[in-house]
Amino acid sequence: MTRSKVLDGFDPKWRDVPHYINGITAEIWEERRIGTLRQYYGDGLVVRSPASVVVGNDGIIAATMATLAEFPDRELPGEDVIWCEAEGGFLSSHRLICSATHLGFGAYGAPTGRRLQYRILADCYCSKNAVLDEWLVRDQSAIVVQMGQDVVDWTRRQIAIEGGPALCVKPFTPALDVPGPYLGQGNDHEAGARLASVLERLMGAEFSAVQSEYDRAVMVHYPGHFEGHGWAEVDRFWLPLRSSFPSARFEVHHVVGREDEGMSPRAAVRWSLDGLHDGWGRFGAPTGVPVHVMGITHAEFGPDGLRREWTLVDETAIWKQILLGSGQC
């Protein structure tokens, strides 16, 4: 196989973008080569997740060790890498299906032996053999629920453990963002534009888009490690999410579409909702507090429309903003 030219400047052992992204993930997490983060993650790397903003390798290395101490058998097979060329390298949107057993002490308390499975979606800008910018959404509510805990109660306890409302780690908002080197917005592939249009219609309260744009037998994967089929499940996720923040501004930040041999046309879109918790819906009674929702959606298209969707938001980060803003913690 001819090596992809987009990897010029990268270690020659990587044959293409998915090989690189999946390969460095396996080295760091499964082969325990945590020190390679200093090689694969660039100086001053900014990692944004709904839970926080982390700058530099020291915090990332510490968090990686803590996670592996708590979940030592953690595995992270890559389901897909949807990518596009970017200045000096590429932007990848990586979908992982994680499996782990709670065998050590850590953020979830004393070891329980519980077996977990959850997804992560991560957008990474890579250049010169290093990740230089990252946006990551973990299905945190799936972890909490599979640990036998209530999402709101767990979030409230985390606030207390972190020192209370004044001292706890603050969830990501645009005001806390740290500018990174990647300023691109993706590519202009038809599949990416199509997915962005679907999301814009849904967030514009045009829920007729469910039946007009989705395959009737669509398979969906949503927060809480939820998996289901059909139009009703699409509506059951997106409508209560939007109705929780009816006046919030929806924005598409990054769009990638691809077609690769042996695969359906597919797309990745990173988006946000920014505004007030001013409606009834997925997050209970309206509180009027400001909330920022970071979301990433992957999709595959077939002859009858969007036939498979993966969307993640971190429900614990949303609840943390609601609890902190409303004084309910």
Buried (B, 14 or more C-beta within 10 A) or exposed (E): EEBBEBBEEBEEEBBBBBBBBBBBBBBBBBEEBBEEBBBBBBEEBBBBBBBBBBBBBEEBBEBBEBBBEBBEEBBBEBBBBBBBBBEBBBBBBBBBBBBBBBBBEBEBEEBBEBEBBBBBBBBBBBBEBBBBBBBBBBBBBBBBBBBEBEBBEBBBBBBEEEEEBEEBBBBBBEEEEEEBBBEBBBBEBEBBBBBBBBBBBBBEEEBEBBEEBBBEEBBBBBBBBBEBBBBEBBBBBBBBBBBBBBEBEBEBBBBBBBEBEEEBBBBBBBBBBBBBBBBEBBBEEBBEBBBBBBBBBBBBBEEEBBBBBBBBBBBBBBBBBBBBBBEEB
